Amino acid sequence: MISIKNLSYATDKQLLNSISFELKRGEIHGIVGVSGAGKSTLLKLIGGFLDYSEGRITFERKKIIGPAEKMIPGYEDIQLVNQDYALDSYHTVRENIRVQAQHLTVEDREAMIEELLELFDLKSVENLKAHQISGGEQQRLALARALAKEPKVILLDEPFAHLDVHLKSKIVQYFLKLRKVRKTTLLLVTHNGSEAMAMCDTIHFLRAGKFTRSAKAEDFYFHPTDYFEASFFGEINQISRNRKKLLFRPNQYTLQGEEKNELLLNFKDVVFQGFYYANYFTTNKKETVVLYAEQSLSTIQKVYLFDH
């Protein structure tokens, strides 16, 4: 559906360098990296809002072109939701959604509006103008507007930044349902790898303008390339072992095992986190280690790591 080949983009410095990947119909991909890595720029290029320096982007085998060649940038079937929101400030919340659903019959349009107002918890502010609602509500309205358009592709820039846990979970489930029922294709960028792991078939790690790795969520979580990459996908431990750096997650251990996998520990503290306890230790080399468990591990002096 979307194909990116050797895509590069530069201003006064090189932001993206030889990016290539394909996004098929109904797939969900995520791009993870630090702020300023070029994630948002990549979405704007794919959406047709910037002109790329080198390479090629195609959507359904037709070239995506930017504002230098297209009088009105963007594409109806590709909806970008970024931090600009692009709302009609002096229209009400309901009107903002309605204008994006003009392709539907009146009955279906009103049903769509009600569904989206409910989904994004905007019912209580539906008659307020867009400039009168909070930043979090504006973000949710921008998401609702994109969905009302029923595009083939949705590009999401940090879509869950202002959402509470309950609302985020509800919206994630809706996106997954869209993918299943309508075969909607999604591409999201985030610095929070946990968000990408919850949704994405494939995750691309963007570092210094390049994709350094493209893999499934489980591979990023359990088999990270290095500490920097691993830290984006959850808490990670790093210790020295046999003159090498060993990475392991707080749940990658057992209380019984083989001597070769033994790790001696000194208990320091425990923090209750709801459905688990975070137990903090130091090794004999003064390295900090955190282990997750269903209870305090204050009496534990050694654990056994999984084979690496």
Secondary structure, 3 states (H helix, E strand, C coil): CEEEEEEEEECCCEEEEEEEEEECCCCEEEEECCCCCCHHHHHHHHHCCCCCCEEEEEECCEECCCCCCCCCCCECCEEEECCCCCCCCCCEHHHHHHHHHCCCCHHHHHHHHHHHHHHCCCHHHCCCEHHHCCHHHHHHHHHHHHHHCCCCEEEEECCCCCCCHHHHHHHHHHHHHHHHHHCCEEEEEECCHHHHHHHCCEEEEEECCEEEEEECHHHHHHCCCCHHHHHHHCCCEEEEECCEEEEECCCCEECCCCHHHEEECEEEEEEECCCCEEEEEECCCCCEEEEEECCCCCCCCEEEECCC
